[in-house]
Amino acid sequence: MTRRPIRVHIGELVLHGFDPLDRHSIGDAVRGELADVLGAGGFADAPAMRIPRLRAGTVRAGSRRGEGIGTEVARAVQGAFRK
């Protein structure tokens, strides 16, 4: 069975309360983690869908920065897809 590629387009990712210098590392981590969790989470076999707005909730940064925050954001997005 051939798996279809998963394509996710995020027009805008709104983050409040984070250091602007972390924006690129957060974005890169979100991209990489979403590829991992959505690919492994059974979404590759899901029908095509279009979601105009997805509210993934609140992510608490704690002492994390950049990559750690991006990973948590991607997991929150995955959880919102499953609801």
C-alpha positions as CSV (number, residue, x, y, z in Angstrom):
1,M,0.0,0.0,0.0
2,T,1.4,3.4,-1.0
3,R,0.9,6.2,1.5
4,R,0.0,9.6,0.4
5,P,2.2,12.5,1.5
6,I,0.7,14.6,4.3
7,R,0.6,18.3,3.4
8,V,-0.1,20.8,6.1
9,H,-0.2,24.5,5.3
10,I,-0.1,26.8,8.3
11,G,-1.0,30.3,7.1
12,E,-0.3,31.9,10.5
13,L,1.0,30.6,13.8
14,V,0.1,33.0,16.6
15,L,2.4,32.8,19.7
16,H,2.1,35.2,22.6
17,G,4.6,35.6,25.4
18,F,7.6,34.1,23.7
19,D,10.9,35.7,22.9
20,P,10.8,36.9,19.3
21,L,14.4,35.6,18.9
22,D,13.0,32.1,19.3
23,R,10.5,32.4,16.4
24,H,12.6,30.5,13.9
25,S,13.6,27.6,16.1
26,I,10.0,27.3,17.3
27,G,8.7,27.3,13.7
28,D,11.4,24.7,12.6
29,A,10.5,22.5,15.6
30,V,6.8,22.7,14.9
31,R,7.4,21.7,11.3
32,G,9.6,18.7,12.2
33,E,7.5,17.5,15.0
34,L,4.2,17.7,13.0
35,A,5.8,15.7,10.3
36,D,6.7,13.0,12.8
37,V,3.5,12.9,14.9
38,L,1.0,13.3,12.0
39,G,2.9,10.7,9.8
40,A,3.0,8.2,12.7
41,G,-0.4,9.0,14.0
42,G,-2.5,7.5,11.2
43,F,-3.3,10.7,9.5
44,A,-1.6,9.5,6.2
45,D,-4.6,7.4,5.5
46,A,-7.2,10.0,6.5
47,P,-9.4,11.7,3.8
48,A,-8.4,15.1,2.6
49,M,-9.6,17.9,4.9
50,R,-9.5,21.6,5.1
51,I,-9.6,23.3,8.5
52,P,-9.9,27.1,8.2
53,R,-8.9,27.6,11.9
54,L,-7.7,25.3,14.5
55,R,-7.4,26.3,18.1
56,A,-4.8,24.0,19.8
57,G,-5.1,25.6,23.2
58,T,-2.4,26.8,25.5
59,V,1.2,25.6,25.7
60,R,3.1,26.4,28.8
61,A,6.8,27.1,28.1
62,G,8.2,26.8,31.6
63,S,11.9,26.9,31.2
64,R,11.9,25.6,27.7
65,R,12.9,27.7,24.7
66,G,12.8,27.3,20.9
67,E,12.8,23.7,20.0
68,G,11.1,22.5,23.2
69,I,8.3,25.0,22.7
70,G,7.9,24.0,19.1
71,T,7.6,20.4,20.0
72,E,4.9,21.1,22.5
73,V,3.0,23.3,20.0
74,A,3.1,20.5,17.4
75,R,1.7,18.0,20.0
76,A,-1.1,20.5,20.9
77,V,-2.0,20.8,17.2
78,Q,-2.0,17.0,16.9
79,G,-4.3,16.8,19.9
80,A,-6.7,19.4,18.4
81,F,-6.9,17.3,15.2
82,R,-8.0,14.3,17.2
83,K,-10.9,16.1,18.9
